[in-house]
């Protein structure tokens, strides 16, 4: 008598994580692949600060959970970000397909996506980051900057105060989160003009105080225009700034030729020419 062969029980579905970027301008910057991750997820976590954007996201998925309520006055942002990671990982461990949605590029000025992906992979889950159009991408387009022409340095503004960093004033300098410069508490969402005065003092070592400064914010709605203000470095401390605005300092000096290196390159060129003729 033959014993019937029973089908093998289905293995439980493993959870997986995708962190995707919406881009900066609502609807316009979402890539087909990012949309696919959102639509195919079991649960979507939204790290977005705009209720309009969350409502738009809910049109793509029935289970969108906002991460914004985890912010609180007097609460460290790092504690909030760790809670975000745990929320996403709880659902991944439950075997669900999880999608975390963030502004711009999910890996730029965003601690939680990097940490969640690192943790998911360490625990053996599939995890993926899908890039998006970032504020930096929009900045280059809106301000007409080619970072390859003179070079371009990017700093989170507080790093210039907390650490000894070397600035090259012959290239572009892009400073992020100037509205939060000097905050060591991770509790505040803005610092005042006295903190920016320290930044201006530091920048004054490499730039004249009448050097032009651009304050920039990318458009977030299709009907919006990018916000661009031009002022002098000496005016930066007293200028109203939000954490979302970025400060750009154009080159202050012409590129200086490296005469010694030019001579060595010329010697190499001559050797190459001689070898080709031999």
N, C-alpha and C positions, 0 to 999 in steps of 0.2 A: 504494500500500500504506500503510495507516494504521499509524502507530507506536503501540503500546499505551501508555496513560497509566499510569504507575506511581504508586502512592499515595505521598504525601509522607512522608518519614521522620518519626516522632514526635519532637517536640522534647523534650529532656531535662526531666524534672520539676524545677521550681525548688524549692529548699528554702524552708522558712518556720519561723517561731518563734512560739510562744505561751508566755507566762509567766503562770501562774495561781495563785490562792490557794486553799488548802484550808480557810480559816477557822481558827478556834482549837480548836473542839471536834471531835474525830475523827468523821467521817461526818455529823455534824449540820449542818455549815455549808457543805458542798460544793454549789455551784450546778449545775444541769443543764448550763449552758454550759461551766463548768470541767471537768466530768466528760467532756463531749463532746470537748474538746481533748485530754484525757488518753487517752481510748479510741481516738481517730483518729490519734494520733501514731505515727511509726515508732520513735521512741526517747524515753524519759522520763527526765529528770534530776531527782533528788530532793534538794532542799536542806533536809533535815529531820534533826533531831537525835535522833529517837526511832525505835528499831528496830521497835517495834510499828506505828507509823504507816507505815513503809516496807513492812512485810509486808502491811498493809491495801492499800496502793497497788499492790502486786504482784498482787493479786487482780483489778485492773482492766486491767493491762497486762503482757505477758510480758517486756518489756525495760525494766526500771527500773534506773537506774544511780545509786547513792548518791554524793553529793558530799562526804559527811562525811569520808572517808579523806584528803582533801586538807588538812584541819587537821593541825597538828603542833605539839608543844611547842617554843616558841622561834621559831616561824615567824610572820611578820607575817600578820594576817588579810587585809590588802589583797592580799598575794601570792596567798593562797588564793582570794580572790574573783575576781582576774584569771584564775586558772586555770579557775575555773568558767565564766567567760565564754568562754574559748578552747575549752573542751570542747564547749559548746553550739554555738558558731559553726563548729567543725570539721564537725559533723554537718549543720548547715544548708548549709554550702558544698558538702557531698557530695550535696546534693539531697534531704535527708530532711526530713520534718515532725517538728520537735522541740518538745517541751513541757517547760518547766522548772516544777517544782512547789515551792511555798514555803508556809511557815506564814502564816496570817492573810491579809493583803493583800500581794501580791508587790511592791508599790511602797513599802511603809512599813518603814523601817529595813532595807532590802535594797538594797545597791548593785549587785549583779550583774545582777538582772533589768533595771534601768534601763539599765545599760551595754550588755548584750547586745542589747536592743531598739534602742538608739541605733546600735550598730555594724551590726546586721542591716539596718536601714533605710538607713544610709549606703552599704551595699554593694548596695542594690537589692532586698533580700529583703523579703517580707511579714512583718511582726512585729506582735504584738498583746499587750497586757496585759489580763488578765481579773481584775477586782477580787474580793476575798474579804472576809469578815467579819474585821475586825482586832481586836487587843487593845483598841484605843481604843473600838471599838463595844461590846465586852463590858463595858468599864469603865463606860461611861455607864449601861448597863442594870443591872449588878450593884450599883453604888454609888448609883443613883437620881439621877444628875447630868444636868441639862439645860444644855448649854453656852451656850444662848441666854439663860439667865436672868440670869447675872452676867458672862458672858464666860468664856473659858477659854484660857489660854496653855499651849503645849506646848514643852518644850525637851529635847533630849538633855542629860543632866545636866552633862556635861563642858563644854558650850558656855558654861554660866554661869561656869566657871572660866577658860576660854580666852579669852573675849571679854567686852566690856562690853555687857551686855544689860540692858534695862529691864524690871523686874518690876512688875506691877500687883496688889498684894495685896487689892484689892477684888473680884477675880475668882478663879476656880479656877486653880491652878498644877499642871500635870502634868509630872513629871520622869521621863524614860525612862533606863534603864540606869544607875541610881544605884550599883549594885554594881560598875560599872566606872568610876565618876567619877574624873576626873583622869588616866586612862591615856593617855599620849602615845606609847606604843611600838607599839600595835596588836598586841602579842604576848601580853599577859596576858589572862586571862578573868575576873579579879576583882582589885579593889584593896581595901586594908584600911581600918580605921577612921580612920587618920590622914588619909586622903584625904577621907573623908566629914566629918571635923571642919572641913576647909576649906570644904566646901559648907555646913555648918551655920552657920559663921561668916558666910559671905556672905548666906545667907538671913536671918540674925539682924538684918541691916540693915533688912529690910522686915517681919519677923514677930517677935512676942514668942517667947521660947524655950519657953514653955509652950503654944504654939499646937498644936492637934491636927494629926496627920499620919496619912494612911492608906497602908499598904503593901499593894499589890494584885497578884494574879496570876490570870489567867483560867483557867477549867477547860479542860483539854486532852483529857480523856476523858469520855464520856457519864455514867460512874458517879461522876465527880469533882464537887466543889463548888469555886467560886472561893475562893481564899485571901485573906482580908481581915484585916489586923492594924491596930490603932489604937494610936498612941503619941504622945508629945510630940516636938516638934522637937529639944529638947535630948537626947533618947534616940536620935535617928536614927543618930548616928555609931557607937554601940556595938551597934546592932541587927544581927543576922545578915541579910544580904541576898544574893540571887542576881541575876545579870544579867537574868533574866527578870522580876523584880519591878519594879513601877512605883510611884512615890511621888506621892501627891496631897495638896496643901495646900488646904483649903477657904478661902473668902474670910475675911480677917482684919478687914476694915473694911467699913462700909456704903458703898454708892455715894453719892458726893457730887454734888449737883446742880450743873450748870453754869449759874449764874444769868444770866450775860451772854448765853449762847446761847439760853436760854429766852426772854429779852426780845426777841431778834431773831426767833425763831420766832413769837412772839406778834404782832410787827409784820407779819410776812408773812401770818399768818392774817387779820389785820384788812384787809390789802390785798386778799386773795383774796375776803373777804366783801364788801367794797365793790365790787369788780369784778363779782361775781355779781349784786349788787342794781342795778347801773347799767343 
